[in-house]
Amino acid sequence: MSPGSRWWRRQSCFLSGSAAFLFVASAALLLGLFTWLEVSPFPKPLQVSPSGCLPDGEGSWSIGVFYGDSPFSLKPIESWNVWNNESAAWPVTNPVVTCATASDAGFPSNFVADPFLFIQGDFLYLFFETKNSVTLQGDIGIAMSKDKGVTWQYLGIALDEEWHLSYPYVFSYQGQIYMMPEGRKKGDLRLYRAVEFPLNWKLEKIILRKPLIDSFLINYQDQFWLFGSDHSSLGATKNGELEIWHSNSLFGHWEPHKQNPVHNMDKSLGARNAGRPFTYNGKLYRPGQDCGNTYGRRVRLFEVKVLTKDEYEEVEVELGVDEPKKGRNAWNGARYHHLDAQKLASDQWVAVMDGDRVPSGDAVLRLVIGFSAFGAAIALAILSGVLLSLIYFNLPSSRCLPYERKRRNLDKLTSPMEGRTKFISCTGRSLLIFFWLLIVTFTCIGAHYVYGGNGAEEAYSVKGHYSQFTLVTMTYDARLWDLKMFVKHYSRCSSVHEILVVWNKGQPPNTTEFDSAVPLRIRVEKRNSLNNRFNVDPLIKTRAVLELDDDIMMPCEDIERGFKVWRKHPEAIVGFYPRLAEGRPIRYRDENYARKQGGYNMILTGAAFIDHKLAFEKYWSEEAKMGREIVDEYFDCEDVFMNYLYINASLARKTVEYVKPSWAINTLKLSGVAISRNTRAHYQIISDCLANFTELYGNLAANKWSFGIRNDGWDA
């Protein structure tokens, strides 16, 4: 045997062993990753827990309150500028009732939906479906508000049967309060009467022995009318069928309408009821569900033109509720399917509506896609192993094994394939690399769909409330392109109420040039000054403002975390860029230096939440005049000057809070329009400012705070 042949055999054995090792290692890595994800604390779709408020196959419904001068001019509660200082909600915003409302009271709930109001004087009672996260059954929950829907107290379960309940249509008649919930699983339609309102109810009568869905009763033109859908009837279109029944008495006998079903059409056209009917200016209106694309996509409104025992006619009218524009970042961005609008004694109208940020079946779909991708990755790993064994382990055994007995046994197994492949070809290597890339891709897809969440960057509640803030940015004409990108991105963040652009120089653009999901206002300044950032502005409707430079891009999720921290510490500057000022003479240091020194004493207001009433008035006070002059002299340092003003006003408490962003990009660092391109020179200017501020307003060096001391872990 020639030396070349012996070398080739050794290489073949080495390659076969290396391939086997790589295959085993890759398979172990894949299995390890899958196991780690499975036992990790990351949330998973349809994960059941006694705490409730978890992704559900039916959705993640919550409830909002709306007000208007008529049922056709309904605006969400945040538009009415309702404040609740105890919860740092300035103003209160929707949703006002969520699964947490029920879960926090000791009853686990996955979602709340189908809201109906019952009004007693100044008290609002809200009945709704709450889905038990353990039994996965719908029960009827109830909450009460004494302040026009700003805060809600969860009272408990009003009705719990052995079957699923929803759509708790509640009304009064002849001094009694009745509720007619949907219970189609029982196969009939039942009327309950309040024995002790609002928590004690008794079965009064079985209205119809039909499994009607989303039914309501009205007394109209001296006749009782019952509207509902029977999806079990022969030929009925699911979510597209509607029937009407009539009676001379609330308790029956009920006769079917002559045109039944009055609707049996496309599910997107609003046949299925979507809440309580109402009358306005003598006309009757019926809300209906548009179930096109997904169940409960939106509410449509119909004016009833003709309602007799023989005829029924309705025409669609404008609903008068603005469509959400923030997609999944809005609590009702994907769908809203139920409306109850009622007139108050004040002649104002109040309404409740449910909403969801994901379409029907989203959690289940994510599980199916995710585990299918995991399965594909495992199958490809097995297939790769089979191919490797065919390529490498079917070499003649005598080339690799020194023992005669083992050679004989393996020769019997490998002889059919012997000589087919002497070494892995270029095509084979390419195929294996392609399989490996597919395995990685499918694993990433699986991890994204199973553990990556629903794609929403949601707001955080504080003490059961949500709120909003105004985003303030300062720019000029040379940075218009970045501003357009900035507005498009941040206007979709869940808690942004409005964007205010402080225009310092040049011809301002028209607001119609921007793609904004929230109101956009451009305030043109008389002179180019960095002090303009903090000008007192009575048109700002929220107490919180996020001062954010137009060259900073970060995820909405980070913005929402910062807003939550500020709501817990509204007296502080809460932001994303910590700095440290120390030494003699005092020097300005960046975040890396601050971390090495174990703490920070400043937060740059180029990316920070502040109380604008507190901060702006402080900034434009007489005592701050000399500081503002220094800012104009250097055309810099307004962000650090605000830190001095906060500390000077309150030395006894912490005035800065840091929130670490997951990532942030400075979009103008590489452009020619950045204000501070030379970092060293910029830091020297700020150090000079610090020396001047220290002489005027005292030293902030001692006000040093460590990283990682908050319980939320976002300051690590």
SULFENQUI-V527207 format. One record per residue. N is the residue number from 1. PSI is psi in degrees with one decimal (999 if undefined). Layout:
N,PSI  N,PSI
This chain:
1,131.5  2,155.8  3,-35.9  4,-40.4  5,-42.7  6,-39.6  7,-42.5  8,-38.9  9,-40.3  10,-41.4  11,-38.9  12,-43.7  13,-40.3  14,-44.1  15,-40.6  16,-40.9  17,-39.9  18,-42.1  19,-42.6  20,-43.5  21,-44.8  22,-40.0  23,-47.5  24,-42.7  25,-43.6  26,-43.7  27,-41.4  28,-39.9  29,-43.7  30,-45.8  31,-40.2  32,-42.6  33,-44.7  34,-43.0  35,-42.1  36,-42.3  37,-37.9  38,-34.7  39,1.7  40,164.4  41,2.4  42,140.9  43,148.1  44,146.7  45,140.3  46,16.9  47,123.5  48,134.7  49,146.7  50,-17.4  51,-14.9  52,-164.8  53,47.1  54,159.8  55,137.5  56,146.4  57,-25.2  58,-11.7  59,-168.4  60,54.5  61,145.6  62,177.8  63,136.7  64,160.3  65,140.9  66,148.8  67,155.5  68,164.8  69,-13.0  70,167.0  71,-5.1  72,10.2  73,42.7  74,130.3  75,145.5  76,159.0  77,-28.7  78,-25.5  79,-14.8  80,3.1  81,48.4  82,127.6  83,146.1  84,94.3  85,-28.8  86,-30.4  87,11.7  88,35.3  89,102.4  90,90.8  91,174.0  92,141.0  93,161.1  94,154.0  95,149.0  96,-18.7  97,125.6  98,179.9  99,-30.4  100,-28.0  101,-43.5  102,-44.2  103,-38.9  104,-20.2  105,6.8  106,-2.7  107,116.4  108,128.2  109,136.3  110,-31.5  111,164.7  112,138.1  113,180.0  114,58.3  115,137.9  116,137.1  117,145.4  118,122.5  119,125.7  120,99.3  121,-121.9  122,0.3  123,135.0  124,123.8  125,130.3  126,116.6  127,139.3  128,160.1  129,130.5  130,127.4  131,117.7  132,123.7  133,-8.1  134,-52.2  135,-15.4  136,29.6  137,144.7  138,131.4  139,168.8  140,112.9  141,166.6  142,140.6  143,157.9  144,142.7  145,134.9  146,0.2  147,43.6  148,32.9  149,6.7  150,-49.7  151,148.5  152,134.7  153,122.1  154,124.7  155,-27.4  156,-161.4  157,121.1  158,-33.6  159,128.0  160,114.0  161,178.4  162,-5.1  163,168.5  164,133.6  165,146.7  166,-177.3  167,63.1  168,77.6  169,110.7  170,138.0  171,168.0  172,149.8  173,122.4  174,46.5  175,-1.0  176,153.0  177,128.7  178,156.1  179,134.1  180,84.3  181,160.1  182,131.0  183,49.4  184,-22.2  185,-26.0  186,-19.5  187,10.2  188,178.2  189,122.6  190,144.9  191,126.4  192,149.3  193,140.3  194,119.5  195,-47.0  196,99.4  197,136.7  198,3.4  199,-11.9  200,115.9  201,148.1  202,139.5  203,120.6  204,-44.5  205,146.2  206,111.5  207,-53.7  208,143.0  209,59.3  210,142.6  211,62.5  212,145.7  213,137.0  214,63.6  215,151.2  216,157.0  217,138.0  218,150.6  219,107.0  220,122.9  221,49.2  222,29.0  223,144.3  224,134.2  225,135.6  226,120.6  227,134.2  228,169.4  229,138.6  230,93.6  231,-10.8  232,-10.6  233,152.1  234,125.1  235,5.2  236,137.6  237,120.7  238,128.8  239,10.2  240,7.4  241,139.9  242,134.3  243,155.0  244,140.4  245,153.4  246,156.0  247,157.4  248,-10.5  249,152.2  250,-31.0  251,9.6  252,178.7  253,135.5  254,131.1  255,141.0  256,147.5  257,146.7  258,-24.5  259,8.3  260,136.6  261,136.2  262,-23.1  263,136.3  264,81.0  265,-169.7  266,137.7  267,-13.4  268,-4.9  269,3.4  270,24.7  271,-44.3  272,134.5  273,149.5  274,35.7  275,-164.0  276,134.8  277,158.9  278,159.6  279,141.8  280,125.3  281,39.4  282,2.9  283,144.5  284,134.9  285,141.7  286,122.4  287,138.8  288,156.7  289,131.5  290,109.6  291,22.0  292,142.8  293,-45.2  294,155.7  295,134.5  296,36.8  297,-46.5  298,169.2  299,134.1  300,152.4  301,137.9  302,133.5  303,124.9  304,112.4  305,-41.8  306,127.9  307,98.3  308,178.1  309,-20.1  310,-23.0  311,150.7  312,131.0  313,136.6  314,153.1  315,146.8  316,141.7  317,167.1  318,134.2  319,-41.3  320,13.4  321,127.9  322,138.2  323,135.4  324,143.6  325,3.9  326,8.8  327,-138.0  328,-11.9  329,-10.4  330,144.4  331,-26.2  332,29.7  333,-26.6  334,-32.6  335,155.4  336,126.1  337,13.0  338,135.2  339,133.2  340,107.2  341,130.2  342,153.9  343,133.0  344,168.0  345,-23.6  346,2.4  347,-2.9  348,155.7  349,139.8  350,145.4  351,152.0  352,142.3  353,142.2  354,161.9  355,160.5  356,145.4  357,-6.2  358,152.3  359,168.5  360,135.8  361,12.0  362,-45.8  363,-41.7  364,-42.7  365,-40.9  366,-37.4  367,-44.4  368,-48.7  369,-44.2  370,-49.6  371,-26.7  372,-40.4  373,-41.4  374,-42.8  375,-40.7  376,-39.5  377,-42.6  378,-42.3  379,-40.8  380,-36.1  381,-41.7  382,-43.5  383,-39.8  384,-40.3  385,-41.0  386,-44.8  387,-41.3  388,-39.7  389,-37.6  390,-36.8  391,-43.3  392,-37.9  393,-0.6  394,18.6  395,153.2  396,131.7  397,-29.0  398,-18.1  399,-19.2  400,-28.8  401,131.8  402,-13.4  403,131.2  404,-43.3  405,-42.0  406,-35.5  407,-42.2  408,-42.9  409,-44.1  410,-30.9  411,-34.3  412,-35.5  413,-34.5  414,-8.2  415,-35.0  416,-29.1  417,-3.3  418,130.8  419,-6.2  420,-43.3  421,114.7  422,-30.5  423,161.7  424,128.5  425,173.5  426,-39.8  427,-41.5  428,-44.4  429,-41.4  430,-40.2  431,-42.9  432,-39.5  433,-40.8  434,-43.1  435,-41.7  436,-42.3  437,-39.2  438,-39.8  439,-45.7  440,-43.6  441,-48.3  442,-36.2  443,-42.7  444,-41.1  445,-45.3  446,-45.1  447,-38.0  448,-46.2  449,-33.2  450,-37.3  451,-3.1  452,0.3  453,-176.5  454,7.1  455,0.3  456,142.5  457,92.8  458,158.3  459,161.9  460,142.7  461,150.6  462,119.5  463,38.8  464,4.2  465,151.0  466,159.3  467,-175.6  468,165.5  469,163.4  470,129.9  471,124.0  472,126.0  473,151.6  474,134.0  475,-173.0  476,-178.1  477,-28.0  478,-8.9  479,30.6  480,-40.8  481,-44.6  482,-35.8  483,-39.9  484,-42.6  485,-40.8  486,-49.5  487,-44.8  488,-41.5  489,-56.3  490,-23.0  491,-18.9  492,-8.6  493,141.4  494,-42.6  495,6.7  496,122.0  497,-39.8  498,154.1  499,125.5  500,120.6  501,117.2  502,109.3  503,111.9  504,-30.0  505,143.7  506,-177.8  507,119.9  508,148.3  509,169.7  510,141.4  511,-21.2  512,-12.7  513,-7.7  514,146.0  515,90.4  516,135.9  517,-5.4  518,165.3  519,138.4  520,129.8  521,134.8  522,119.2  523,110.3  524,125.8  525,153.7  526,-30.0  527,158.0  528,101.5  529,138.6  530,-18.8  531,-20.0  532,-22.5  533,-34.5  534,23.9  535,136.4  536,130.2  537,102.6  538,-12.0  539,-9.9  540,121.6  541,-16.6  542,152.6  543,-34.8  544,135.8  545,143.5  546,107.9  547,117.0  548,120.9  549,144.9  550,-4.0  551,13.3  552,124.4  553,126.7  554,163.4  555,151.6  556,-31.8  557,-40.8  558,-38.9  559,-43.3  560,-36.3  561,-43.5  562,-39.3  563,-37.7  564,-43.3  565,-42.5  566,-39.1  567,-24.6  568,-20.3  569,62.3  570,-11.1  571,-2.8  572,166.6  573,118.9  574,116.6  575,-172.9  576,-5.9  577,97.1  578,147.2  579,161.1  580,127.7  581,121.7  582,174.6  583,170.1  584,106.5  585,159.1  586,137.3  587,149.9  588,126.1  589,150.1  590,-175.6  591,-39.5  592,-43.1  593,-42.2  594,-39.3  595,-38.6  596,-32.5  597,-3.2  598,15.0  599,174.5  600,157.3  601,7.0  602,152.2  603,124.1  604,129.7  605,10.2  606,-7.2  607,73.8  608,148.8  609,137.2  610,160.2  611,108.6  612,-29.7  613,-41.3  614,-49.8  615,-46.2  616,-41.2  617,-36.9  618,-41.0  619,-33.4  620,19.1  621,166.2  622,-35.5  623,-20.7  624,3.5  625,-46.5  626,-32.9  627,-40.3  628,-35.3  629,-37.1  630,-40.5  631,-43.8  632,-36.9  633,-44.9  634,-11.0  635,51.4  636,175.1  637,5.1  638,-28.9  639,-41.1  640,-28.8  641,-38.6  642,-34.2  643,-41.2  644,-41.9  645,-39.2  646,-47.0  647,-39.1  648,-30.2  649,-22.3  650,87.4  651,-15.4  652,-8.8  653,165.3  654,128.0  655,1.6  656,140.4  657,130.0  658,140.5  659,121.8  660,120.9  661,148.4  662,-35.5  663,154.2  664,139.0  665,131.4  666,101.1  667,-18.4  668,4.0  669,-32.6  670,3.7  671,174.7  672,7.2  673,7.1  674,141.1  675,-38.3  676,87.5  677,-32.3  678,101.8  679,-43.3  680,-45.9  681,-37.8  682,-45.2  683,-34.4  684,-40.7  685,-44.5  686,-37.5  687,-39.6  688,-41.0  689,-43.5  690,-41.3  691,-43.0  692,-44.0  693,-38.6  694,-40.8  695,-35.0  696,-37.5  697,8.1  698,169.7  699,129.1  700,2.0  701,-33.3  702,-14.1  703,61.7  704,135.7  705,141.0  706,154.8  707,151.8  708,31.6  709,-7.9  710,152.1  711,-25.6  712,-16.5  713,2.5  714,-1.4  715,19.4  716,999
